[in-house]
Amino acid sequence: MSEDAAGTITVRLVMPDRWLEHVVELPTQTTVEDAKRMGLRAMLLRDTDEPADYYVEYAERKVADEAASLGTIGFRSRDILSIRAYDLGHYRAFEG
């Protein structure tokens, strides 16, 4: 994993469906969920969106456990986390 002495990595947060990108330095211990929340605020310029209405993909696969840290999922500096809305093509997991 490429990181500096402070244990931070460059994270590219993107919302491909909206053509938005935000680049930020984050500690490797940052959870995927926290990165998603930060990205939503930065890219949509508001904090009214419910993070649970979105999911995160890394290496073109949905991150199953958003409580995992960037370091735990093997995130490397300058890699991309894609933030996508649950919609007709991407359903939220059934919790019944």
Secondary structure, DSSP 8 states (H G I E B T S, - for coil): ----TTSEEEEEEEEGGGTEEEEEEEETT-BHHHHHHHHHHHHHT-S-S-GGGEEEEETTEE-S-TTSBTTTTT--TT-EEEEEE-BTTB------
